[in-house]
Amino acid sequence: MQWLGHYNYWIYIALMMIGFYAVIAKPNLVKKVIGLGLFQTAAFLLYISIGMVEGGTAPIVWEHATLYVNPLPHVLILTAIVVAVSTLAVALALVIAINRAYGTVESDQIDAQNIKPGR
């Protein structure tokens, strides 16, 4: 039952699979963008938890500290969060442009309206 002690990893896997399901199975473009955001968030949480050291302290020089937490994953994920928010904004702007052009955000309806090349 050692795997029960790593419940946080199971939560990340569940969040990733929910996001992946939303991207694959949902025809609504807004739901696909939300699924991508959920998938990214799960990956961020996974990398942050990997950087945590049990019994470690903040990476500040202190005479009583003997073990420090690795700050590199936290810094990298902070940068990734900024990139993810801007990517999400661009994706939602594209969904708005698609809605204006096609009158819907359902991908199956957009595929039905799409004009084939060469016509």
C-alpha positions, -999 to 999 in steps of 0.1 A, spaced: 0 0 0 29 23 -6 12 39 -35 -14 54 -12 13 76 3 17 93 -31 -19 105 -34 -8 138 -49 5 121 -80 -29 103 -84 -46 136 -82 -23 150 -110 -29 120 -131 -67 124 -127 -65 161 -136 -44 153 -167 -68 126 -178 -99 149 -173 -81 176 -194 -71 151 -220 -107 138 -222 -120 173 -227 -96 180 -255 -103 147 -273 -140 141 -267 -157 175 -265 -167 192 -298 -170 226 -281 -139 247 -287 -142 266 -254 -144 232 -235 -113 221 -254 -94 253 -243 -105 246 -207 -93 210 -210 -59 223 -222 -57 246 -193 -66 218 -169 -39 196 -184 -13 224 -181 -22 230 -145 -18 193 -137 16 193 -153 26 224 -133 15 209 -100 34 177 -108 67 195 -114 63 217 -83 57 186 -62 88 169 -77 109 199 -65 97 195 -29 121 178 -5 107 163 27 122 181 56 137 208 34 135 245 41 132 275 19 164 281 -1 176 309 21 210 307 38 203 300 75 225 285 101 199 260 113 190 247 79 207 216 66 185 206 37 170 230 12 142 227 -13 153 230 -49 140 264 -62 146 256 -99 113 238 -106 93 266 -89 110 293 -110 105 274 -142 68 267 -135 63 304 -126 76 312 -161 54 285 -176 23 299 -159 29 333 -175 32 316 -209 1 295 -203 -20 324 -194 -10 343 -225 -15 312 -246 -50 308 -231 -58 344 -239 -47 339 -275 -67 306 -278 -99 323 -265 -94 352 -289 -91 326 -317 -123 310 -305 -141 344 -306 -128 349 -342 -140 314 -352 -174 321 -337 -176 353 -357 -166 336 -389 -187 305 -386 -214 314 -362 -206 285 -339 -179 271 -316 -188 234 -322 -160 218 -341 -183 193 -359 -205 221 -372 -174 240 -384 -161 209 -402 -195 205 -419 -194 242 -431 -158 240 -442 -153 245 -480 -131 218 -495 -99 230 -513 -101 234 -551 -137 246 -552 
